[in-house]
Amino acid sequence: MFAGAAKICDFLVMAWLCPMPTYMPSSEVNQRGGPMNSDIAMTADASAHFVADRGGVPIAEKDAKASRLFVHFALICIIILQRFGVLLGSGAIFAALPGMFMLLAWLVWTGRARLDTEIALYYLAFIATVGLSTMFALSFPDNRVSLSVVSSVAVLITYSLLLIKPGKRFDRTVVLDIFMFYARLCTVLGIVQYLVQFVGLSVFALGTTFPFLKPILVEQVFNFDPLTTWGGSIRRATGIFLLEPSILSQLLVLAAAIDFFLYRRLLWLPAYAVAYMFTYSGTGALSILLALPPFALLFYRQAGRLLTLAIVGVGLLAVTAVLVPDQLNSITNRSNELSSTRSSGYARFVGQFEVLATVIDEPRVLIGYGPGALERATFFRRGTAGTAQKPMIDYGIIGFLVFLALVLKAFWRWDMAILPLVVLMQFMTGGGYFIFFPLIAQYALLLIWAAPPKPFEGRPASAGAEAA
């Protein structure tokens, strides 16, 4: 059954993605037919499976199929089943959590994945800071906050995902291609979803459309009915499967970055732009705008690509301003939210700093106020639980710095630096992403499990000695 599902998924991916020409110089192909550098994909349709291991060791067809199967089912858990799970109080256990860990266990059991010992050291240091903060909070309680030990357990389980990395038998070259299939699927569904509402077809909340699914849905605690304006009737695109329009906007930006910077393709950029307009969200655009300056500094030789991006971006904005001016105005007007105390933009980019200002001059902020303290504090404001603020309040400045080191160590990639830059900006500027498992799993899949689809520019000279 699994083999049949894998073949069907592979057929869909190859039908959706145009085959890419090889980026492999003929001089780098050894006598056995495999490339000398394992991280360079031969084709974008995953038809060649030589390249998961450095040193020119070919990947067995069985391992190649297992790799594709893992990526397909991982993305089904992360994207297609994102709305599914079990509600527990004000939180949720996403279906992606047990799904991903079962898939990882399968890879480890079959020898296609292994423990990353370097990440394990960072993870143990983070456990130590969480334990220190918890013990201190239990021993010396603060009357302004209450604790939730379950919160620390959820955090440690979530980030244990980073401990497993692909082994030599895993084909990393298929990850980006398969991810692009699901990203483009959500792109098309987002456009269709938005347009068909004007002819009376509404597919936004699965619980409303399919009431029998309500017991296994978690969408109720998210923006599952995304109206464009309060009291209006037009809803923003989510791509059907994703929980909120902002999540779709971030997925679209990731897909555009992969296509433009890694595959160097322009064909799908207009579709991403149209779907993005229908999300009415500024989150994705903000992440790419914040990621581009450091990318330009690190990879100044990519100036031509950045100039092309600017020209394409201006062109798309001009076309959008003519065809869908209301959507463009809605997104550009989101900057006004920073002055409105009731807006999500104010909560995420202004409010969380006001909450931090309440405790920043207290010595205890160094080790934190304990697990779950932020959301249960008297000074907490709804919507201000940012990815930086949450660990800083709960586990202190020391805990936050250790957490940041863990994430940077796990996610940073010199060979496709635009992706970790965009991901880190999304992760840090998004609201409530600290233990939002589907997104963290998606980031891990792209940044830990994927290989670049072309020869990469490499580590810039200014950043240190080039990798061997």
C-alpha positions in Angstrom: 0.0 0.0 0.0 2.8 2.4 1.0 4.7 1.6 -2.2 1.6 2.3 -4.3 1.1 5.6 -2.5 4.7 6.6 -3.1 4.4 5.9 -6.9 1.2 7.9 -7.1 2.8 10.9 -5.2 5.9 10.6 -7.4 3.8 10.7 -10.6 2.0 13.8 -9.3 5.3 15.5 -8.5 6.9 14.8 -11.8 3.7 15.9 -13.6 3.6 19.1 -11.7 7.3 20.0 -11.8 9.1 20.6 -15.1 12.2 18.4 -15.3 15.2 20.5 -14.6 18.5 20.2 -16.6 21.4 18.8 -14.7 23.7 21.2 -12.9 26.4 18.5 -12.6 29.5 19.1 -14.7 30.5 15.9 -16.6 33.9 16.1 -15.1 32.4 15.4 -11.7 30.7 12.2 -12.6 32.8 9.2 -11.6 33.2 5.9 -13.4 30.4 4.3 -11.6 27.9 6.9 -12.8 27.5 8.8 -9.6 28.4 12.4 -8.9 31.5 13.3 -6.8 29.6 15.8 -4.7 26.5 14.2 -3.1 24.7 17.5 -2.3 24.1 18.4 -5.9 21.0 17.1 -7.5 21.1 15.8 -11.1 17.5 16.4 -11.9 14.6 18.2 -10.2 12.1 15.4 -10.9 14.0 13.0 -8.5 14.7 10.6 -11.4 18.3 10.2 -10.4 19.2 8.8 -6.9 23.0 8.9 -6.7 23.4 12.0 -4.6 22.4 11.6 -1.0 25.9 10.8 0.3 29.2 12.6 -0.2 31.9 10.7 -1.9 30.0 9.4 -4.9 28.3 6.5 -3.2 25.1 5.8 -5.1 21.8 5.5 -3.3 20.0 2.2 -3.7 16.6 2.4 -5.3 15.0 1.0 -2.2 16.5 3.7 -0.1 15.5 6.3 -2.7 11.9 5.2 -2.6 12.0 5.2 1.2 13.3 8.8 1.2 10.6 9.9 -1.1 8.0 8.1 0.9 9.2 9.8 4.1 9.1 13.3 2.6 5.6 12.8 1.1 4.1 11.5 4.4 6.0 14.2 6.4 4.5 17.0 4.3 1.1 15.4 4.4 1.3 15.5 8.2 2.7 19.1 8.2 0.5 20.7 5.5 -2.4 18.5 4.5 -3.3 17.5 8.1 -2.4 20.8 9.7 -5.9 21.4 10.9 -6.1 18.0 12.6 -5.3 17.1 16.2 -6.6 17.1 19.7 -7.5 20.2 21.8 -6.1 20.3 25.3 -7.3 23.3 27.2 -6.1 26.3 25.4 -3.5 24.3 23.5 -3.4 21.5 20.9 -1.6 18.4 20.0 -1.3 18.4 16.2 -1.6 15.3 14.2 1.8 16.2 12.7 3.5 15.5 16.1 3.0 11.7 16.4 3.1 11.4 12.6 6.6 13.0 12.3 8.0 11.1 15.3 6.8 7.8 13.9 8.3 8.6 10.5 11.6 9.5 12.1 11.6 6.4 14.2 11.1 4.4 11.1 14.1 6.0 9.4 16.3 5.5 12.5 15.1 1.9 12.7 16.0 1.2 9.1 19.3 3.0 9.2 18.4 5.9 7.1 18.7 8.5 9.9 20.7 9.0 13.0 21.3 11.1 16.1 23.0 14.4 15.5 25.5 14.4 18.4 26.4 18.1 18.0 22.8 19.2 18.2 22.3 16.9 21.2 24.9 18.9 23.1 23.0 22.1 22.5 19.7 20.4 23.3 21.1 19.2 26.6 22.3 22.7 27.5 18.7 23.9 26.7 17.3 21.2 29.0 19.6 22.4 31.7 18.3 26.0 31.4 14.7 24.8 31.4 15.3 22.6 34.5 17.1 25.5 36.3 14.3 27.9 35.6 11.6 25.4 36.6 13.3 24.4 39.9 13.9 28.1 40.9 10.3 29.0 40.0 8.9 26.1 42.1 11.2 27.0 45.0 10.7 30.8 44.9 7.2 31.5 43.3 6.3 34.9 42.0 2.8 36.0 42.9 2.3 37.6 39.4 2.6 34.3 37.5 1.5 30.7 37.7 3.3 27.8 36.2 2.6 24.8 33.8 5.2 22.1 33.9 3.4 20.6 31.0 4.6 23.6 29.0 8.2 22.7 29.5 7.5 19.1 28.5 5.8 20.3 25.3 8.8 22.5 24.5 11.3 19.7 25.0 9.3 17.2 22.9 8.9 19.7 20.1 12.6 20.6 19.8 13.7 17.0 20.1 12.7 16.9 16.5 16.0 18.6 15.7 18.0 15.8 17.2 17.6 13.4 14.2 19.4 14.0 10.9 19.5 12.1 7.6 22.0 9.3 7.3 24.0 8.3 4.2 21.2 6.1 2.9 18.7 9.0 2.8 18.3 10.8 -0.5 18.3 14.5 0.4 17.9 15.7 -3.1 14.2 14.9 -3.3 13.1 17.1 -0.4 12.8 20.4 -2.2 11.1 19.1 -5.2 8.4 17.3 -3.2 8.0 20.4 -1.0 7.5 22.5 -4.0 4.7 20.2 -5.2 2.7 20.7 -2.0 3.5 24.5 -1.9 2.2 24.8 -5.4 -0.9 22.8 -4.6 -1.7 25.2 -1.8 -1.0 28.1 -4.1 -3.6 26.9 -6.6 -6.1 25.9 -3.9 -5.7 29.3 -2.3 -6.5 31.1 -5.5 -9.5 28.8 -6.2 -10.7 29.0 -2.6 -10.7 32.8 -2.7 -12.4 33.1 -6.0 -15.2 30.5 -5.6 -16.6 32.2 -2.6 -18.0 34.8 -4.9 -20.2 32.2 -6.6 -21.4 30.8 -3.3 -18.9 28.1 -2.6 -17.1 28.5 0.8 -14.4 26.1 1.9 -12.6 27.8 4.8 -13.4 26.1 8.1 -13.4 22.3 7.7 -15.6 22.0 10.8 -18.3 24.1 9.1 -18.0 22.3 5.8 -17.6 18.8 7.3 -19.2 18.9 10.8 -18.4 15.2 11.5 -14.6 16.2 11.6 -15.0 18.7 14.5 -13.8 16.2 17.2 -10.5 15.8 15.5 -9.9 19.4 14.4 -7.8 22.1 16.2 -8.8 25.0 13.9 -11.3 26.4 16.5 -8.4 28.1 18.4 -7.0 29.7 15.3 -8.3 32.3 12.8 -10.4 29.7 11.1 -12.9 32.2 9.8 -10.5 34.8 8.2 -12.7 37.7 7.3 -11.0 40.5 5.4 -12.8 43.2 7.5 -14.8 43.0 10.8 -18.4 42.4 9.9 -17.6 41.7 6.3 -18.4 38.7 4.2 -15.2 38.2 2.1 -12.7 35.7 3.5 -9.0 35.5 3.0 -7.3 32.6 1.4 -5.7 29.8 3.5 -5.0 27.2 0.8 -7.8 25.1 2.5 -5.4 22.9 4.4 -3.4 25.6 6.3 -4.8 27.0 9.5 -4.5 30.7 8.8 -3.9 33.1 5.9 -0.6 34.3 7.4 0.7 30.7 7.3 -0.1 30.5 3.6 1.6 33.8 3.0 4.8 32.4 4.6 4.6 29.2 2.6 4.3 31.2 -0.6 7.3 33.3 0.3 9.4 30.1 1.0 8.3 28.6 -2.3 9.1 31.8 -4.2 12.6 32.0 -2.5 13.3 28.4 -3.4 12.2 28.9 -7.0 14.0 32.2 -7.5 17.2 31.8 -5.6 17.8 28.0 -5.7 16.2 26.8 -8.9 16.4 30.1 -10.7 12.9 29.8 -12.1 10.4 32.6 -12.7 7.4 30.7 -14.1 5.4 30.3 -10.8 6.2 33.7 -9.3 3.1 35.4 -10.7 0.9 32.6 -9.2 2.6 33.0 -5.8 2.0 36.7 -6.0 -1.7 36.3 -6.9 -2.3 33.8 -4.1 -0.4 36.1 -1.7 -2.6 39.0 -2.5 -5.6 36.8 -1.6 -4.2 36.2 1.9 -4.3 39.9 2.8 -1.3 39.1 5.1 1.9 41.1 5.6 3.7 38.3 7.5 5.3 36.6 4.5 6.4 39.9 2.9 7.9 41.1 6.1 10.0 37.9 6.4 11.6 38.2 2.9 12.1 42.0 3.4 14.0 41.3 6.6 16.0 38.4 5.1 17.2 40.2 2.0 19.6 42.8 3.6 21.7 40.2 5.5 21.6 37.9 2.4 22.9 40.8 0.3 25.7 41.4 2.7 26.8 37.8 3.0 26.4 37.0 -0.7 27.3 40.2 -2.6 28.0 38.2 -5.7 24.3 37.6 -5.9 23.7 41.3 -6.7 22.4 40.4 -10.1 19.8 38.0 -8.7 18.7 40.7 -6.2 18.4 43.3 -9.0 16.3 40.8 -11.0 14.2 40.2 -7.9 13.7 43.9 -7.5 12.6 44.3 -11.2 10.2 41.3 -11.0 8.8 42.6 -7.7 8.2 46.1 -9.0 6.5 44.5 -12.1 4.3 42.3 -10.0 3.3 45.2 -7.8 2.4 47.3 -10.8 0.3 44.6 -12.3 -1.3 43.9 -8.9 -2.1 47.6 -8.4 -4.0 47.6 -11.7 -5.8 44.2 -11.4 -6.5 43.9 -7.7 -6.0 47.3 -6.1 -8.1 46.5 -3.0 -6.0 43.5 -2.0 -2.8 45.5 -2.4 -4.1 48.4 -0.4 -5.2 46.1 2.3 -1.7 44.7 2.6 0.1 48.0 2.4 -2.3 49.5 5.0 -1.2 46.8 7.5 1.6 49.1 8.6 -1.0 51.3 10.2 -1.7 48.4 12.7 1.4 49.4 14.6 -0.5 52.4 16.0 -3.6 50.4 16.9 -3.4 48.7 20.3 -6.1 46.2 19.3 -4.4 44.9 16.2 -2.3 41.7 15.8 0.5 43.8 14.3 0.7 46.0 17.4 0.6 42.9 19.7 3.5 41.1 17.8 5.8 44.1 17.1 5.1 46.6 19.9 3.1 44.9 22.6 5.6 42.1 23.3 8.3 44.7 24.0 6.0 46.5 26.4 5.5 43.2 28.2 9.3 42.7 28.4 9.7 46.2 29.7 7.7 45.2 32.7 10.3 42.7 33.9 13.5 43.5 32.0 15.1 45.4 35.0 14.5 42.5 37.4 17.4 40.2 38.2 15.2 37.2 37.9 14.8 37.8 34.2 18.2 36.2 33.8 16.9 32.7 34.6 13.2 33.3 33.9 9.9 32.9 35.7 9.3 29.2 35.0 7.5 27.1 32.3 4.2 28.6 31.0 4.7 31.8 33.1 4.2 34.3 30.2 0.6 33.3 29.3 -0.4 33.1 33.0 1.2 36.3 34.1 -0.8 39.3 35.3 1.2 41.5 32.9 0.5 39.3 29.8 -1.4 40.7 26.8 -3.1 38.4 24.4 -1.2 38.0 21.1 2.2 39.1 22.5 3.7 35.6 22.9 6.5 36.0 20.4 9.1 33.4 19.7 11.8 35.5 21.4 9.6 36.8 24.2 8.2 33.5 25.3 11.5 31.7 26.1 12.9 34.9 27.5 10.1 35.3 30.1 9.8 31.5 30.9 13.4 30.5 30.9 15.3 33.8 31.1 17.8 35.6 29.0 20.2 32.8 29.5 17.7 30.2 28.4 16.7 32.3 25.4 20.4 32.6 24.3 20.9 28.9 24.6 17.7 28.3 22.7 18.8 30.7 19.9 22.1 28.9 19.7 20.3 25.5 19.3 18.0 26.9 16.5 20.9 28.6 14.7 23.1 25.5 14.9 20.3 23.2 13.6 18.9 25.5 10.9 21.8 27.4 9.4 22.9 26.4 5.9 25.7 28.2 4.0 24.8 26.2 0.9 21.3 27.8 0.6 21.5 30.6 3.0 18.4 32.4 1.8 16.2 29.7 3.3 17.4 29.9 6.9 17.3 33.7 6.7 13.7 33.7 5.6 12.8 30.9 8.0 14.4 32.6 11.0 12.6 35.9 10.2 9.3 34.1 9.9 10.0 32.2 13.1 11.0 35.2 15.1 8.4 37.6 13.8 5.5 35.2 13.8 3.0 35.1 16.7 2.9 31.9 18.9 5.3 29.9 16.8 7.5 28.9 19.7 5.8 25.5 20.0 3.8 25.5 16.8 4.8 22.0 15.8 3.8 22.0 12.1 5.9 25.0 11.2 8.9 23.8 13.2 8.7 20.4 11.5 8.4 22.2 8.1 11.5 24.3 8.8 13.4 21.2 10.0 12.5 19.3 6.8 13.8 22.1 4.6 16.9 23.0 6.5 18.1 19.7 8.0 16.9 17.1 5.5 17.2 18.9 2.1 20.1 19.2 -0.3 20.5 22.2 -2.6 19.3 21.7 -6.2 22.4 23.4 -7.8 26.0 24.2 -7.0 25.9 26.7 -4.2 27.9 29.8 -3.9 29.5 28.7 -0.7 30.6 30.4 2.5 31.5 34.0 1.8 35.2 34.8 2.3 34.3 37.5 4.9 32.6 34.9 7.1 35.8 32.9 7.5 37.7 30.2 5.8 35.9 28.3 3.0 34.7 24.9 3.8 36.8 22.1 2.5 
